[in-house]
Amino acid sequence: MTTPPEPGSRRTEAGQDAIMGERRQLISLAYRLLGSLADAEDAVQEAYARWYAMSGAQREAIVSPGAWLTTVTGRICLDLLGSARARREKYVGEWIPEPLPGSTDWISGRRSTGDATSERADPADRVTLDESISMAFLVVLDSMTPAERVAFVLHDVFGYPFADIAEIVGRTPAACRQLASSARRRVRTSQAPPTPAARQAGIVREFSRAWQAKDVDALIGLLDPDATLVADSGGFAPAALHPIEGGELIARLLADLAGRAPGNVTFAQQVVNGQPGLVAREDGVTITVYAFEIVADRIRHIWAVRNPEKLRPWTAG
């Protein structure tokens, strides 16, 4: 005969389930703070390690485990952002946030408990979770100081009050409010009127066809005259080490690349960070992921991620 579990045991199991249920939200936050899924997973793993390193009595004394895990994850990310700047000085070529494939629903869950929504920015300043996952937005985040990025993402994206953010950043709530305000100005300066997703997909499709046809004139027509192309290989794959500027120059470069590409390279449209993008595969293996920013029906920015370490989530695609 099976002995039923003790009531206290059931409470413990329910508590463990609730703790592990925070993981998706924590990775969602950490990815936006770090721009790397691998680093986000490591940061969250470290937060859980610190949780389970405490005694049972210490864990029981914590009123809101979710808030505790968020605070610890935020502090870990803040430390990582500081060290990342030093690491990137040694990075070969340009650094681009790690792209995410397909639907981003799994990393877009908004916090559903607690009082994080009690202190909101003006609705016009709010950033939706869909917007905050785009490559263009992540690139802007990467231009911020670590403290700005943490304060802005926690408040404007996830709706955390400045009093809670102050505990993570180690500054006063008023100082955190200023950090978020400074970051918000950066975002406003870089933001362009949104292009409907269906129109974006159509432009990316036309771009892919023109590229594979080596049609320079068609490519020039699709690219903004001041377009930029940034590639990230980390030194592990052939790529330009510096941004390429100018629509015509980019068009001619792409046509030349298409002419030299082996016949076993294929291109497919796929969602990249929640927006239409392109994926290049060689013998079925993903070798490059392209993300785009489209403004006024022209491609303004192209980000080409070739570093195989950043293509890990695409290997099964």
VOBA-1610 file (N, C-alpha, C; in pm, whole numbers, padded with zeros to 5 digits, always signed):
BEGIN
Met+00084-00120+00000Met+00000+00000+00000Met+00088+00125+00000Thr+00052+00222-00085Thr+00130+00344-00095Thr+00091+00442+00014Thr+00190+00493+00082Thr+00163+00589+00189Thr+00148+00728+00130Pro+00036+00796+00159Pro+00017+00930+00102Pro+00119+01026+00158Pro+00160+01125+00078Pro+00258+01222+00127Pro+00202+01306+00239Glu+00289+01347+00329Glu+00248+01434+00439Glu+00205+01569+00384Pro+00111+01637+00454Pro+00066+01770+00408Pro+00182+01868+00392Gly+00277+01863+00485Gly+00392+01953+00475Gly+00474+01926+00351Ser+00481+01796+00315Ser+00555+01760+00194Ser+00488+01817+00071Arg+00354+01812+00068Arg+00281+01868-00047Arg+00305+02018-00058Arg+00310+02086+00058Arg+00335+02230+00056Arg+00475+02259+00001Thr+00571+02172+00040Thr+00708+02191-00008Thr+00715+02173-00158Glu+00646+02068-00208Glu+00646+02044-00352Glu+00581+02159-00427Ala+00472+02212-00372Ala+00405+02326-00436Ala+00497+02448-00438Gly+00571+02465-00327Gly+00664+02577-00321Gly+00776+02563-00422Gln+00827+02440-00439Gln+00932+02416-00537Gln+00881+02444-00679Asp+00758+02401-00706Asp+00699+02426-00838Asp+00688+02575-00865Ala+00647+02650-00760Ala+00632+02795-00776Ala+00768+02859-00801Ile+00871+02813-00731Ile+01005+02867-00749Ile+01054+02843-00891Met+01039+02720-00938Met+01086+02687-01073Met+00999+02755-01179Gly+00875+02788-01142Gly+00787+02858-01235Gly+00833+03000-01266Glu+00926+03052-01185Glu+00979+03186-01209Glu+01085+03187-01319Arg+01133+03069-01358Arg+01249+03061-01446Arg+01226+03130-01581Arg+01110+03107-01640Arg+01082+03168-01770Arg+01087+03320-01761Gln+01026+03374-01658Gln+01025+03519-01640Gln+01167+03572-01618Leu+01247+03499-01541Leu+01382+03543-01512Leu+01470+03541-01638Ile+01457+03438-01720Ile+01534+03432-01845Ile+01488+03543-01939Ser+01358+03569-01942Ser+01303+03676-02025Ser+01367+03809-01987Leu+01380+03834-01857Leu+01442+03956-01809Leu+01592+03957-01839Ala+01660+03848-01806Ala+01806+03843-01820Ala+01849+03855-01966Tyr+01771+03799-02057Tyr+01807+03810-02199Tyr+01806+03956-02243Arg+01705+04031-02202Arg+01698+04172-02240Arg+01808+04253-02174Leu+01850+04212-02056Leu+01958+04284-01988Leu+02094+04252-02048Leu+02114+04129-02097Leu+02246+04085-02140Leu+02261+04072-02291Gly+02149+04056-02363Gly+02157+04039-02508Gly+02213+03906-02550Ser+02218+03811-02459Ser+02271+03678-02488Ser+02188+03575-02414Leu+02133+03481-02488Leu+02054+03376-02425Leu+02141+03287-02338Ala+02262+03255-02386Ala+02352+03170-02308Ala+02388+03237-02176Asp+02421+03368-02181Asp+02454+03439-02058Asp+02333+03452-01967Ala+02214+03471-02028Ala+02092+03482-01949Ala+02066+03352-01872Glu+02082+03239-01940Glu+02061+03110-01875Glu+02161+03090-01762Asp+02286+03131-01784Asp+02388+03118-01680Asp+02354+03206-01559Ala+02307+03328-01585Ala+02273+03420-01477Ala+02158+03364-01392Val+02058+03311-01459Val+01943+03256-01387Val+01985+03130-01310Gln+02069+03049-01370Gln+02118+02929-01301Gln+02193+02967-01175Glu+02272+03074-01183Glu+02346+03121-01066Glu+02251+03171-00958Ala+02145+03240-00998Ala+02045+03288-00901Ala+01981+03171-00827Tyr+01945+03066-00902Tyr+01886+02947-00839Tyr+01987+02877-00749Ala+02113+02875-00790Ala+02217+02812-00707Ala+02227+02884-00573Arg+02218+03016-00575Arg+02223+03092-00451Arg+02100+03067-00365Trp+01985+03049-00430Trp+01862+03018-00356Trp+01875+02885-00282Tyr+01920+02783-00354Tyr+01927+02650-00293Tyr+02048+02635-00201Ala+02142+02729-00206Ala+02255+02726-00113Ala+02215+02771+00027Met+02101+02839+00037Met+02052+02883+00168Met+01989+02766+00242Ser+01982+02780+00372Ser+01915+02677+00452Ser+01765+02687+00432Gly+01695+02579+00468Gly+01550+02580+00457Gly+01488+02693+00537Ala+01542+02720+00656Ala+01489+02827+00741Ala+01508+02962+00675Gln+01624+02982+00610Gln+01648+03109+00542Gln+01550+03128+00426Arg+01524+03022+00350Arg+01430+03033+00240Arg+01288+03058+00290Glu+01253+02993+00399Glu+01119+03012+00455Glu+01096+03155+00500Ala+01203+03223+00538Ala+01191+03360+00589Ala+01171+03462+00478Ile+01191+03422+00354Ile+01176+03515+00242Ile+01028+03520+00202Val+00969+03637+00214Val+00825+03653+00191Val+00789+03627+00044Ser+00869+03683-00048Ser+00840+03669-00191Ser+00963+03609-00262Pro+00966+03476-00279Pro+01080+03414-00348Pro+01100+03468-00489Gly+00990+03497-00559Gly+01002+03551-00695Gly+01073+03684-00697Ala+01039+03771-00602Ala+01104+03902-00594Ala+01251+03885-00556Trp+01279+03790-00467Trp+01418+03764-00427Trp+01499+03717-00547Leu+01445+03624-00623Leu+01515+03572-00741Leu+01537+03681-00845Thr+01437+03769-00862Thr+01451+03878-00957Thr+01561+03974-00915Thr+01565+04006-00786Thr+01668+04096-00734Thr+01807+04036-00754Val+01823+03910-00721Val+01954+03845-00735Val+01992+03835-00882Thr+01897+03797-00968Thr+01926+03788-01111Thr+01966+03924-01166Gly+01894+04028-01124Gly+01927+04164-01169Gly+02068+04205-01129Arg+02107+04171-01005Arg+02242+04206-00959Arg+02348+04128-01035Ile+02321+04001-01062Ile+02416+03920-01139Ile+02432+03978-01279Cys+02320+04016-01341Cys+02325+04076-01475Cys+02401+04208-01474Leu+02379+04287-01371Leu+02449+04415-01360Leu+02599+04393-01355Asp+02642+04294-01277Asp+02785+04262-01270Asp+02837+04212-01404Leu+02758+04128-01470Leu+02800+04074-01599Leu+02811+04183-01705Leu+02718+04280-01701Leu+02724+04390-01797Leu+02851+04470-01780Gly+02893+04488-01655Gly+03017+04561-01629Gly+03138+04488-01685Ser+03144+04357-01664Ser+03258+04280-01713Ser+03252+04258-01864Ala+03129+04261-01920Ala+03114+04239-02065Ala+03184+04347-02145Arg+03185+04469-02095Arg+03250+04577-02168Arg+03398+04550-02185Ala+03460+04496-02080Ala+03603+04463-02088Ala+03625+04347-02184Arg+03536+04248-02181Arg+03550+04132-02269Arg+03536+04173-02416Arg+03445+04266-02443Arg+03420+04304-02582Arg+03533+04386-02642Glu+03618+04443-02558Glu+03735+04512-02610Glu+03828+04414-02680Lys+03821+04286-02642Lys+03905+04183-02703Lys+03828+04103-02808Tyr+03700+04134-02827Tyr+03618+04060-02922Tyr+03662+04093-03064Val+03669+03994-03149Val+03712+04015-03287Val+03594+04069-03369Gly+03607+04192-03418Gly+03500+04253-03497Gly+03389+04311-03412Glu+03273+04331-03475Glu+03158+04390-03408Glu+03084+04285-03324Trp+03021+04333-03216Trp+02941+04246-03131Trp+02793+04279-03150Ile+02712+04176-03178Ile+02568+04193-03198Ile+02497+04103-03097Pro+02385+04147-03041Pro+02309+04059-02951Pro+02276+03925-03016Glu+02267+03823-02935Glu+02237+03689-02985Glu+02094+03682-03038Pro+02074+03639-03163Pro+01939+03635-03219Pro+01860+03515-03168Leu+01729+03535-03157Leu+01640+03428-03114Leu+01551+03385-03231Pro+01531+03256-03246Pro+01451+03206-03360Pro+01303+03200-03334Gly+01227+03208-03442Gly+01083+03179-03438Gly+01004+03266-03343Ser+00899+03206-03291Ser+00812+03276-03197Ser+00889+03306-03069Thr+00869+03426-03016Thr+00935+03462-02890Thr+00836+03459-02774Asp+00723+03388-02791Asp+00624+03383-02684Asp+00684+03331-02555Trp+00774+03235-02567Trp+00831+03173-02448Trp+00915+03269-02365Ile+00961+03377-02429Ile+01044+03472-02357Ile+00974+03606-02341Ser+00843+03607-02362Ser+00768+03733-02360Ser+00663+03739-02251Gly+00669+03651-02152Gly+00567+03652-02047Gly+00584+03768-01952Arg+00477+03843-01932Arg+00483+03955-01838Arg+00461+03906-01696Arg+00523+03972-01604Arg+00509+03935-01464Arg+00362+03938-01425Ser+00316+03832-01362Ser+00172+03820-01335Ser+00136+03834-01190Thr+00236+03840-01101Thr+00205+03850-00960Thr+00282+03965-00899Gly+00248+03997-00776Gly+00317+04105-00707Gly+00262+04241-00746Asp+00330+04347-00698Asp+00280+04482-00722Asp+00369+04558-00819Ala+00434+04486-00910Ala+00526+04551-01002Ala+00456+04650-01092Thr+00326+04632-01114Thr+00255+04722-01204Thr+00203+04846-01134Ser+00235+04862-01007Ser+00179+04973-00932Ser+00243+05106-00970Glu+00364+05103-01027Glu+00432+05226-01065Glu+00465+05220-01213Arg+00393+05292-01292Arg+00408+05285-01437Arg+00467+05415-01493Ala+00538+05400-01604Ala+00575+05518-01680Ala+00450+05565-01754Asp+00458+05685-01811Asp+00348+05733-01893Asp+00321+05629-02002Pro+00192+05600-02031Pro+00162+05498-02133Pro+00233+05520-02265Ala+00256+05645-02301Ala+00325+05674-02427Ala+00471+05632-02421Asp+00525+05620-02300Asp+00665+05581-02284Asp+00682+05432-02265Arg+00574+05360-02245Arg+00585+05217-02219Arg+00642+05144-02340Val+00720+05044-02314Val+00776+04960-02417Val+00710+04823-02406Thr+00651+04776-02514Thr+00589+04645-02509Thr+00696+04537-02514Leu+00662+04419-02466Leu+00757+04309-02468Leu+00795+04269-02609Asp+00703+04283-02705Asp+00735+04254-02843Asp+00840+04352-02896Glu+00822+04479-02866Glu+00920+04579-02910Glu+01056+04553-02848Ser+01057+04512-02723Ser+01182+04500-02650Ser+01263+04379-02689Ile+01213+04296-02778Ile+01286+04178-02822Ile+01347+04198-02960Ser+01313+04307-03029Ser+01364+04329-03164Ser+01514+04356-03160Met+01582+04322-03267Met+01727+04344-03272Met+01760+04492-03262Ala+01682+04576-03329Ala+01708+04720-03325Ala+01702+04772-03182Phe+01604+04724-03105Phe+01588+04768-02967Phe+01704+04717-02881Leu+01743+04592-02900Leu+01852+04535-02822Leu+01983+04608-02849Val+02003+04651-02974Val+02124+04725-03008Val+02127+04858-02934Val+02012+04925-02923Val+02006+05050-02847Val+02034+05023-02700Leu+01977+04916-02646Leu+02004+04881-02506Leu+02153+04863-02482Asp+02221+04806-02581Asp+02363+04777-02565Asp+02447+04904-02561Ser+02391+05017-02606Ser+02464+05143-02603Ser+02454+05212-02468Met+02370+05160-02379Met+02348+05222-02248Met+02453+05178-02147Thr+02466+05254-02040Thr+02549+05209-01930Thr+02477+05092-01862Pro+02550+05005-01791Pro+02484+04893-01723Pro+02370+04938-01632Ala+02391+05043-01554Ala+02287+05089-01461Ala+02166+05143-01536Glu+02188+05217-01645Glu+02077+05267-01727Glu+01995+05151-01782Arg+02065+05054-01833Arg+01996+04941-01897Arg+01911+04865-01797Val+01966+04839-01680Val+01891+04765-01578Val+01770+04845-01532Ala+01790+04974-01504Ala+01678+05056-01456Ala+01569+05069-01562Phe+01609+05089-01686Phe+01512+05108-01794Phe+01434+04980-01823Val+01505+04869-01839Val+01438+04742-01872Val+01344+04701-01759Leu+01390+04709-01636Leu+01305+04668-01524Leu+01181+04756-01513His+01197+04887-01533His+01083+04976-01514His+00997+04990-01640Asp+01058+05029-01751Asp+00979+05061-01870Asp+00929+04937-01945Val+01002+04827-01933Val+00960+04705-02003Val+00879+04614-01912Phe+00929+04592-01790Phe+00864+04496-01701Phe+00779+04560-01591Gly+00783+04691-01579Gly+00694+04759-01486Gly+00732+04751-01340Tyr+00859+04727-01307Tyr+00900+04721-01167Tyr+00910+04862-01109Pro+00871+04880-00985Pro+00881+05013-00922Pro+01026+05049-00893Phe+01054+05178-00891Phe+01191+05223-00870Phe+01244+05186-00732Ala+01156+05171-00634Ala+01202+05130-00501Ala+01267+04992-00507Asp+01208+04901-00587Asp+01266+04767-00603Asp+01393+04771-00687Ile+01393+04854-00789Ile+01510+04866-00876Ile+01629+04921-00798Ala+01601+05012-00705Ala+01708+05072-00624Ala+01786+04965-00547Glu+01717+04861-00501Glu+01785+04753-00428Glu+01879+04676-00518Ile+01846+04668-00645Ile+01929+04594-00741Ile+02049+04677-00784Val+02023+04804-00819Val+02127+04890-00875Val+02217+04948-00765Gly+02165+04954-00642Gly+02243+05010-00534Gly+02244+05162-00533Arg+02133+05222-00581Arg+02119+05368-00581Arg+01982+05402-00525Thr+01956+05530-00509Thr+01827+05572-00456Thr+01720+05556-00563Pro+01592+05546-00523Pro+01485+05542-00622Pro+01488+05662-00716Ala+01520+05781-00661Ala+01525+05901-00745Ala+01636+05888-00850Ala+01750+05833-00811Ala+01860+05815-00905Ala+01822+05714-01013Cys+01750+05610-00974Cys+01706+05509-01072Cys+01606+05568-01170Arg+01523+05658-01119Arg+01428+05727-01208Arg+01503+05809-01313Gln+01612+05874-01272Gln+01692+05951-01366Gln+01762+05861-01467Leu+01809+05746-01421Leu+01873+05651-01511Leu+01775+05606-01619Ala+01654+05571-01578Ala+01553+05526-01673Ala+01516+05638-01770Ser+01509+05760-01720Ser+01475+05874-01804Ser+01583+05897-01910Ser+01709+05886-01870Ser+01820+05901-01965Ser+01815+05793-02072Ala+01788+05669-02029Ala+01779+05558-02124Ala+01662+05578-02219Arg+01551+05630-02166Arg+01431+05651-02248Arg+01460+05752-02359Arg+01541+05853-02329Arg+01576+05953-02431Arg+01657+05887-02542Arg+01744+05795-02507Arg+01821+05724-02609Arg+01728+05646-02702Val+01629+05581-02642Val+01536+05501-02721Val+01455+05591-02813Arg+01406+05703-02760Arg+01326+05795-02842Arg+01405+05846-02960Thr+01534+05877-02938Thr+01619+05930-03044Thr+01636+05829-03157Ser+01642+05702-03120Ser+01670+05598-03220Ser+01546+05538-03282Gln+01431+05558-03219Gln+01309+05494-03266Gln+01261+05554-03399Ala+01210+05467-03483Ala+01151+05509-03611Ala+01006+05462-03613Pro+00921+05527-03693Pro+00782+05481-03702Pro+00777+05334-03742Pro+00697+05253-03673Pro+00694+05110-03702Pro+00636+05079-03840Thr+00692+04978-03902Thr+00641+04928-04029Thr+00560+04803-04002Pro+00437+04791-04054Pro+00357+04671-04028Pro+00434+04544-04061Ala+00413+04441-03980Ala+00488+04316-03996Ala+00471+04256-04135Ala+00349+04262-04189Ala+00325+04204-04322Ala+00408+04277-04428Arg+00417+04409-04414Arg+00496+04487-04509Arg+00645+04455-04492Gln+00690+04442-04368Gln+00828+04405-04343Gln+00861+04272-04410Ala+00771+04175-04392Ala+00793+04043-04450Ala+00804+04051-04602Gly+00720+04136-04663Gly+00725+04152-04808Gly+00856+04212-04855Ile+00907+04309-04782Ile+01033+04374-04818Ile+01150+04276-04802Val+01148+04200-04694Val+01254+04100-04673Val+01250+03995-04783Arg+01129+03958-04825Arg+01114+03860-04934Arg+01173+03916-05064Glu+01139+04043-05095Glu+01193+04105-05216Glu+01345+04115-05209Phe+01395+04147-05090Phe+01539+04158-05069Phe+01607+04024-05095Ser+01549+03917-05042Ser+01607+03784-05059Ser+01612+03745-05207Arg+01503+03773-05278Arg+01499+03740-05421Arg+01602+03820-05499Ala+01610+03950-05473Ala+01705+04035-05545Ala+01848+03994-05514Trp+01874+03957-05389Trp+02009+03915-05350Trp+02050+03788-05423Gln+01962+03689-05422Gln+01995+03562-05486Gln+02005+03577-05639Ala+01934+03677-05692Ala+01942+03703-05837Ala+02059+03793-05873Lys+02130+03841-05768Lys+02244+03932-05786Lys+02201+04058-05862Asp+02078+04103-05830Asp+02021+04220-05897Asp+02058+04346-05816Val+02167+04409-05855Val+02218+04524-05780Val+02117+04638-05777Asp+02055+04668-05891Asp+01960+04779-05896Asp+01841+04755-05803Ala+01791+04632-05801Ala+01678+04600-05712Ala+01720+04613-05567Leu+01840+04570-05534Leu+01889+04582-05397Leu+01903+04728-05356Ile+01957+04809-05447Ile+01971+04952-05416Ile+01834+05014-05389Gly+01734+04972-05466Gly+01599+05025-05446Gly+01537+04986-05314Leu+01581+04874-05257Leu+01525+04825-05130Leu+01600+04879-05009Leu+01724+04925-05031Leu+01807+04972-04922Leu+01798+05124-04907Asp+01796+05170-04782Asp+01806+05313-04756Asp+01943+05361-04805Pro+01950+05481-04865Pro+02081+05529-04913Pro+02188+05532-04803Asp+02144+05551-04678Asp+02239+05555-04566Asp+02237+05425-04485Ala+02197+05316-04548Ala+02188+05188-04478Ala+02323+05143-04424Thr+02319+05062-04319Thr+02440+05004-04262Thr+02424+04852-04254Leu+02535+04784-04272Leu+02542+04638-04257Leu+02648+04609-04152Val+02608+04540-04047Val+02701+04504-03939Val+02704+04353-03927Ala+02823+04296-03928Ala+02838+04151-03917Ala+02909+04116-03787Asp+02872+04002-03729Asp+02931+03954-03604Asp+02974+03809-03626Ser+03106+03787-03629Ser+03157+03651-03645Ser+03240+03607-03526Gly+03284+03704-03445Gly+03371+03671-03333Gly+03504+03613-03376Gly+03535+03625-03506Gly+03659+03568-03558Gly+03648+03422-03596Phe+03526+03365-03584Phe+03507+03223-03614Phe+03458+03197-03756Ala+03426+03303-03829Ala+03377+03288-03966Ala+03416+03414-04043Pro+03430+03405-04176Pro+03464+03525-04254Pro+03355+03630-04242Ala+03392+03753-04213Ala+03295+03863-04200Ala+03370+03994-04193Ala+03304+04101-04235Ala+03361+04235-04224Ala+03381+04269-04077Leu+03496+04325-04044Leu+03526+04358-03904Leu+03465+04490-03861His+03423+04571-03957His+03367+04703-03927His+03236+04721-04004Pro+03147+04807-03955Pro+03021+04832-04026Pro+03045+04881-04168Ile+02958+04837-04259Ile+02962+04882-04399Ile+02848+04980-04417Glu+02876+05097-04469Glu+02778+05204-04477Glu+02750+05244-04621Gly+02622+05272-04649Gly+02581+05316-04783Gly+02507+05208-04857Gly+02384+05238-04900Gly+02301+05138-04966Gly+02364+05081-05092Glu+02424+05167-05174Glu+02481+05117-05300Glu+02601+05027-05274Leu+02686+05066-05180Leu+02802+04984-05147Leu+02759+04847-05094Ile+02658+04847-05007Ile+02608+04721-04952Ile+02549+04635-05061Ala+02472+04695-05152Ala+02410+04620-05261Ala+02515+04550-05347Arg+02621+04622-05381Arg+02725+04563-05465Arg+02802+04453-05390Leu+02824+04475-05262Leu+02891+04373-05182Leu+02807+04246-05174Leu+02675+04262-05151Leu+02588+04146-05140Leu+02581+04070-05273Ala+02574+04141-05382Ala+02570+04076-05513Ala+02698+03997-05537Asp+02810+04055-05494Asp+02938+03985-05509Asp+02942+03859-05423Leu+02891+03870-05301Leu+02886+03752-05212Leu+02798+03643-05270Ala+02685+03683-05329Ala+02594+03585-05389Ala+02662+03513-05504Gly+02745+03584-05579Gly+02813+03523-05692Gly+02920+03423-05648Arg+02974+03442-05526Arg+03080+03354-05478Arg+03029+03246-05382Ala+02899+03251-05350Ala+02844+03153-05254Ala+02836+03015-05316Pro+02871+02912-05240Pro+02858+02775-05293Pro+02713+02739-05320Gly+02691+02646-05409Gly+02555+02611-05450Gly+02473+02544-05343Asn+02538+02498-05235Asn+02462+02430-05129Asn+02415+02525-05020Val+02430+02656-05041Val+02380+02755-04945Val+02238+02794-04984Thr+02147+02787-04888Thr+02007+02823-04911Thr+01965+02934-04817Phe+01865+03011-04858Phe+01811+03119-04776Phe+01664+03091-04747Ala+01623+03120-04625Ala+01482+03100-04587Ala+01438+03216-04499Gln+01315+03262-04525Gln+01258+03363-04436Gln+01219+03298-04305Gln+01251+03364-04197Gln+01216+03312-04065Gln+01206+03428-03968Val+01128+03409-03865Val+01114+03513-03763Val+01243+03521-03683Val+01299+03642-03674Val+01421+03666-03596Val+01387+03772-03492Asn+01394+03734-03366Asn+01360+03826-03258Asn+01224+03892-03280Gly+01129+03810-03320Gly+00991+03857-03332Gly+00959+03932-03459Gln+01057+03945-03551Gln+01034+04021-03672Gln+01085+03942-03793Pro+01037+03975-03915Pro+01082+03902-04034Pro+01233+03912-04053Gly+01296+03798-04078Gly+01440+03795-04101Gly+01474+03687-04201Leu+01603+03665-04220Leu+01651+03563-04313Leu+01751+03473-04242Val+01753+03347-04283Val+01848+03250-04230Val+01919+03184-04347Ala+02051+03184-04344Ala+02131+03116-04446Ala+02181+02984-04390Arg+02163+02879-04468Arg+02208+02746-04424Arg+02297+02684-04532Glu+02397+02612-04487Glu+02486+02539-04575Glu+02475+02391-04540Asp+02427+02313-04636Asp+02400+02170-04611Asp+02312+02151-04488Gly+02215+02242-04473Gly+02119+02231-04363Gly+02165+02289-04231Val+02291+02335-04224Val+02345+02392-04100Val+02336+02544-04107Thr+02278+02607-04005Thr+02265+02753-04003Thr+02403+02816-03993Ile+02434+02904-04089Ile+02565+02971-04089Ile+02553+03122-04066Thr+02437+03179-04096Thr+02417+03323-04074Thr+02269+03350-04046Val+02243+03439-03952Val+02108+03487-03925Val+02107+03637-03950Tyr+02012+03683-04032Tyr+02002+03824-04068Tyr+01879+03886-04004Ala+01900+03996-03933Ala+01790+04075-03878Ala+01790+04210-03947Phe+01672+04271-03955Phe+01657+04395-04031Phe+01582+04501-03950Glu+01615+04626-03979Glu+01530+04738-03936Glu+01482+04806-04063Ile+01351+04815-04078Ile+01290+04872-04199Ile+01218+05001-04162Val+01252+05107-04232Val+01194+05239-04206Val+01147+05297-04339Ala+01021+05339-04343Ala+00965+05400-04465Ala+00986+05311-04586Asp+00961+05182-04569Asp+00969+05083-04676Asp+01110+05065-04732Arg+01210+05105-04659Arg+01349+05082-04698Arg+01423+05014-04583Ile+01519+04930-04617Ile+01599+04863-04515Ile+01707+04960-04467Arg+01699+04997-04339Arg+01795+05092-04284Arg+01916+05022-04222His+01891+04910-04154His+02000+04836-04089His+01987+04688-04118Ile+02101+04624-04140Ile+02108+04479-04151Ile+02210+04430-04049Trp+02171+04334-03967Trp+02262+04272-03872Trp+02281+04127-03912Ala+02404+04088-03938Ala+02434+03951-03981Ala+02515+03881-03873Val+02454+03784-03808Val+02522+03711-03700Val+02578+03581-03758Arg+02712+03569-03755Arg+02780+03452-03809Arg+02857+03374-03703Asn+02869+03429-03586Asn+02940+03360-03478Asn+02865+03232-03441Pro+02922+03115-03465Pro+02850+02990-03438Pro+02807+02973-03293Glu+02880+03038-03202Glu+02841+03028-03061Glu+02707+03098-03035Lys+02673+03197-03120Lys+02546+03268-03105Lys+02435+03206-03185Leu+02467+03104-03263Leu+02367+03038-03347Leu+02319+02907-03285Arg+02356+02884-03161Arg+02317+02760-03092Arg+02166+02735-03094Pro+02082+02837-03068Pro+01936+02811-03071Pro+01881+02778-03210Trp+01963+02796-03314Trp+01917+02776-03451Trp+01961+02642-03509Thr+02037+02565-03433Thr+02095+02443-03487Thr+01990+02338-03521Ala+01875+02342-03450Ala+01770+02245-03477Ala+01674+02295-03582Gly+01694+02420-03631Gly+01601+02478-03726Gly+01619+02425-03866
//
